[in-house]
């Protein structure tokens, strides 16, 4: 399946990653990573600015030069980059909130709330009540490993379709991880501001529509 390009200029490339694709090469698979596929298509090296979990979908930013890469990475390091996600979680959340809990990565590759961990903050806004679930708009203000998934699991509302966090996996038997990176905004020094959005993919919308129908039918 061709990867959709959301924006491209001489400095940056923004793509719409499908769920199930690796952004960078993995140590235990021969699968072609997204960065390598796009670099081969352009016959030009690409620099990874940030990552997105394999099972998630949505916006991924690459730089085309080392200078653009440094400028964009500084936006993330200094928490100036704005990232927003659509996330469907198990259970009913009735009010907006913020999770400010440190996260620590274990040997298994999972993250968990731990006082020995690194500071992390995730803000969320309730968008829609669904059948046994809630659609949230989530904005992390830090970029820890699996931050959104680990924080929402700690809150007691794991992400539907999650195969790593939750007592039953995939959570709610959803066919995919219901986490989509839909908005990215950066203002890298020396470069034009960049703001990009990604529409919800069809498989995400199908799950949402099914939950809406079940809610309407009681």
C-alpha positions as CSV (number, residue, x, y, z in Angstrom):
1,X,0.0,0.0,0.0
2,X,1.5,3.4,-1.0
3,X,2.2,5.7,1.9
4,X,0.3,9.0,1.6
5,X,2.4,12.1,1.6
6,X,0.7,15.0,3.5
7,X,3.4,17.6,2.9
8,X,6.8,17.9,1.2
9,X,9.3,20.6,0.5
10,X,13.1,20.8,0.2
11,X,13.5,20.6,4.0
12,X,10.8,18.2,5.3
13,X,8.6,15.3,4.4
14,X,5.4,14.5,6.3
15,X,3.7,11.2,5.8
16,X,0.5,9.5,6.9
17,X,1.7,6.2,8.4
18,X,-0.7,3.2,8.2
19,X,-1.1,1.0,11.3
20,X,1.3,-1.9,11.4
21,X,4.2,-0.2,9.8
22,X,7.6,0.4,11.4
23,X,9.0,3.9,11.2
24,X,12.7,2.7,11.7
25,X,14.2,-0.7,11.2
26,X,13.5,-3.3,13.9
27,X,16.1,-5.6,15.3
28,X,14.1,-8.9,14.9
29,X,12.5,-8.4,11.5
30,X,13.4,-8.1,7.8
31,X,10.5,-5.8,7.2
32,X,11.3,-2.6,5.2
33,X,10.9,0.4,7.5
34,X,9.0,3.4,6.5
35,X,12.1,5.6,6.5
36,X,14.0,3.2,4.2
37,X,11.1,2.8,1.8
38,X,10.7,6.6,1.4
39,X,14.4,7.2,1.1
40,X,14.7,4.6,-1.7
41,X,11.8,6.2,-3.6
42,X,13.5,9.6,-3.5
43,X,17.1,8.3,-3.8
44,X,17.9,10.6,-0.9
45,X,18.7,10.1,2.7
46,X,15.9,10.9,5.2
47,X,16.3,11.8,8.9
48,X,13.8,10.6,11.5
49,X,12.5,13.5,13.6
50,X,10.1,11.5,15.8
51,X,8.5,8.1,16.0
52,X,5.1,6.7,16.1
53,X,4.2,3.3,17.6
54,X,4.0,0.5,15.1
55,X,0.3,-0.2,15.7
56,X,-0.7,3.5,15.7
57,X,-1.5,5.5,12.5
58,X,-1.0,9.1,11.4
59,X,1.6,11.8,11.1
60,X,5.3,11.1,11.0
61,X,7.8,13.8,10.2
62,X,11.1,13.3,8.4
63,X,13.8,15.8,7.6
64,X,15.8,15.9,4.3
65,X,18.9,17.6,5.6
66,X,21.0,17.4,8.7
67,X,20.4,21.0,9.4
68,X,16.6,20.7,9.1
69,X,16.8,17.6,11.3
70,X,18.6,19.5,14.1
71,X,16.1,22.4,13.9
72,X,13.1,20.1,14.0
73,X,14.5,17.9,16.8
74,X,15.0,21.0,19.0
75,X,11.3,21.7,18.7
76,X,10.6,18.3,20.2
77,X,13.4,18.5,22.8
78,X,12.2,21.8,24.1
79,X,8.5,20.8,24.0
80,X,7.6,23.4,21.5
81,X,6.1,20.9,19.0
82,X,2.4,20.4,19.3
83,X,1.1,16.9,18.7
84,X,-2.6,15.9,18.9
85,X,-4.1,12.4,18.7
86,X,-7.5,10.9,18.4
87,X,-7.8,8.1,20.9
88,X,-10.6,5.7,21.8
89,X,-10.4,4.3,25.4
90,X,-12.3,1.7,27.3
91,X,-14.9,3.1,29.7
92,X,-16.6,6.4,30.2
93,X,-14.7,9.6,30.9
94,X,-16.9,12.5,31.6
95,X,-14.5,15.4,32.0
96,X,-11.2,16.7,30.6
97,X,-8.0,16.1,32.5
98,X,-4.3,15.9,32.7
99,X,-2.0,13.0,33.7
100,X,1.3,14.2,35.1
101,X,3.0,11.0,36.2
102,X,6.6,9.9,35.7
103,X,7.2,7.0,33.3
104,X,9.9,4.3,33.4
105,X,10.7,1.8,30.6
106,X,11.1,-1.8,31.8
107,X,13.2,-4.6,30.2
108,X,10.1,-5.8,28.4
109,X,9.9,-2.6,26.5
110,X,6.7,-1.5,28.3
111,X,6.4,1.8,30.1
112,X,4.8,2.2,33.5
113,X,4.1,4.9,36.0
114,X,7.0,4.8,38.4
115,X,8.4,7.5,40.8
116,X,11.9,6.5,39.5
117,X,10.9,7.4,36.0
118,X,11.2,10.5,33.8
119,X,8.6,13.3,34.1
120,X,5.7,13.0,31.6
121,X,2.5,14.9,31.1
122,X,-0.6,14.0,28.9
123,X,-3.6,16.2,28.5
124,X,-6.9,14.9,27.2
125,X,-10.2,16.3,26.2
126,X,-13.5,14.3,26.0
127,X,-14.9,14.5,22.5
128,X,-17.7,11.8,22.4
129,X,-19.2,9.2,24.5
130,X,-19.5,5.8,22.8
131,X,-20.7,2.3,23.6
132,X,-18.5,1.3,26.6
133,X,-15.8,3.7,25.4
134,X,-14.9,7.4,25.0
135,X,-13.3,9.3,22.1
136,X,-10.6,11.6,23.3
137,X,-8.4,14.3,21.8
138,X,-5.0,13.8,23.5
139,X,-2.1,16.2,23.6
140,X,1.1,14.9,25.2
141,X,3.5,17.7,26.4
142,X,6.4,15.3,26.7
143,X,7.5,12.5,24.4
144,X,8.2,9.4,26.5
145,X,8.1,5.8,25.2
146,X,4.4,4.7,24.8
147,X,3.4,7.7,26.8
148,X,-0.2,8.0,25.8
149,X,-0.9,4.2,26.1
150,X,0.9,3.9,29.5
151,X,-0.7,6.9,31.0
152,X,-4.3,6.0,29.9
153,X,-3.8,2.4,31.1
154,X,-2.6,3.8,34.5
155,X,-5.8,6.0,34.6
156,X,-7.9,2.8,34.2
157,X,-8.9,3.5,30.6
158,X,-6.6,1.6,28.3
159,X,-6.7,2.3,24.5
160,X,-9.0,0.0,22.6
161,X,-7.1,-2.5,20.5
162,X,-3.9,-2.2,22.6
163,X,-1.9,-5.5,22.6
164,X,0.6,-4.4,25.2
165,X,-1.4,-2.5,27.9
166,X,-4.6,-3.9,29.4
167,X,-5.7,-7.1,31.0
168,X,-7.4,-8.5,27.9
169,X,-5.5,-8.0,24.7
170,X,-6.2,-6.6,22.3
171,X,-8.3,-4.3,24.6
172,X,-12.0,-4.6,23.8
173,X,-11.1,-7.0,21.0
174,X,-10.8,-4.0,18.7
175,X,-9.2,-4.9,15.3
176,X,-6.6,-2.1,15.6
177,X,-5.0,0.2,18.1
178,X,-7.4,3.1,18.3
179,X,-4.7,5.8,18.4
180,X,-4.2,8.2,15.5
181,X,-1.8,11.1,15.3
182,X,-3.9,13.7,13.5
183,X,-2.1,17.1,14.1
184,X,1.5,18.3,14.2
185,X,2.7,21.9,14.4
186,X,6.3,23.0,14.7
187,X,8.1,26.3,14.2
188,X,11.7,25.3,13.6
189,X,14.2,28.2,13.8
190,X,15.3,29.3,10.3
191,X,12.5,27.4,8.5
192,X,8.8,28.3,7.7
193,X,6.3,27.1,10.3
194,X,4.8,23.7,9.6
195,X,1.2,22.7,10.5
196,X,-0.2,19.4,9.1
197,X,-3.3,17.4,9.8
198,X,-4.2,13.8,8.9
199,X,-7.8,12.6,8.4
200,X,-9.0,9.5,10.3
201,X,-8.3,6.4,8.3
202,X,-11.1,4.2,7.1
203,X,-10.5,1.3,9.6
204,X,-10.5,3.7,12.5
205,X,-13.8,5.3,11.3
206,X,-15.4,1.8,11.0
207,X,-14.7,1.0,14.6
208,X,-16.0,4.4,15.7
209,X,-19.2,4.0,13.6
210,X,-19.8,0.5,15.1
211,X,-19.5,1.9,18.6
212,X,-21.9,4.7,17.8
213,X,-24.5,2.4,16.4
214,X,-24.3,0.2,19.5
215,X,-24.6,3.3,21.7
216,X,-27.7,4.5,19.8
217,X,-29.3,1.0,20.1
218,X,-28.8,1.0,23.9
